């Protein structure tokens, strides 16, 4: 999903509560990709958008992925 305001673009990657941790890892990396693409598109089109990609989880983030989340700088919304 992509949400836009006059000065902000937010991409949301969604993973259900039953998603295995491998899918959550993939979702974290998808957020990195989405944000990079939005930033690049904004530079090319001359827009003045603040771009962000976030991960929305139907359940909790597995504790084993907290370090990866911080390393990648992805904001995660749980439950």
C-alpha positions as CSV (number, residue, x, y, z in Angstrom):
1,X,0.0,0.0,0.0
2,X,1.1,3.5,-0.6
3,X,-0.2,6.5,1.3
4,X,0.6,10.1,0.1
5,X,0.2,13.6,1.5
6,X,1.3,16.9,0.1
7,X,4.9,16.3,1.4
8,X,5.1,12.6,2.4
9,X,5.0,9.2,0.8
10,X,4.6,6.1,3.1
11,X,4.8,2.6,1.7
12,X,3.4,-0.1,3.9
13,X,4.4,-3.8,3.7
14,X,1.8,-6.0,5.4
15,X,2.4,-9.5,6.9
16,X,-0.3,-11.5,8.6
17,X,-0.2,-12.8,12.1
18,X,0.5,-16.3,10.9
19,X,3.4,-15.3,8.6
20,X,6.6,-17.3,9.3
21,X,9.7,-15.4,10.4
22,X,11.2,-15.9,6.9
23,X,8.3,-13.9,5.4
24,X,8.9,-11.2,8.1
25,X,12.5,-11.0,7.1
26,X,11.5,-10.6,3.5
27,X,9.1,-7.9,4.5
28,X,11.9,-6.0,6.3
29,X,14.0,-6.1,3.2
30,X,11.1,-5.1,1.0
31,X,10.7,-2.0,3.1
32,X,14.4,-1.1,2.4
33,X,13.7,-1.6,-1.3
34,X,10.4,0.4,-1.3
35,X,12.0,3.3,0.5
36,X,15.0,3.4,-1.9
37,X,12.7,3.3,-4.9
38,X,10.5,6.1,-3.6
39,X,13.6,8.2,-2.8
40,X,15.0,7.6,-6.3
41,X,11.6,8.4,-8.0
42,X,11.3,11.6,-5.9
43,X,14.8,12.7,-7.0
44,X,14.1,12.0,-10.7
45,X,10.8,13.8,-10.7
46,X,12.0,16.7,-8.6
47,X,9.4,16.1,-5.9
48,X,9.9,17.3,-2.4
49,X,8.6,14.2,-0.5
50,X,9.8,12.7,2.7
51,X,9.7,9.0,1.9
52,X,9.4,6.1,4.3
53,X,8.5,2.4,4.2
54,X,7.1,0.6,7.2
55,X,6.2,-3.0,8.1
56,X,2.8,-3.7,9.6
57,X,2.5,-7.1,11.3
58,X,-0.7,-8.9,12.3
59,X,1.3,-10.3,15.3
60,X,4.4,-9.6,17.2
61,X,7.8,-9.2,15.6
62,X,9.9,-12.3,16.5
63,X,12.5,-11.3,19.1
64,X,15.2,-12.9,16.9
65,X,14.5,-10.2,14.3
66,X,14.8,-7.1,16.5
67,X,18.5,-6.7,15.6
68,X,17.8,-6.9,11.9
69,X,15.0,-4.4,12.2
70,X,17.4,-1.9,13.9
71,X,20.2,-2.6,11.5
72,X,17.9,-1.9,8.5
73,X,16.2,1.1,10.2
74,X,12.7,-0.1,9.4
75,X,9.8,1.0,11.6
76,X,7.6,-1.9,12.5
77,X,4.0,-1.8,13.7
78,X,3.0,-4.9,15.6
79,X,-0.4,-6.5,16.2
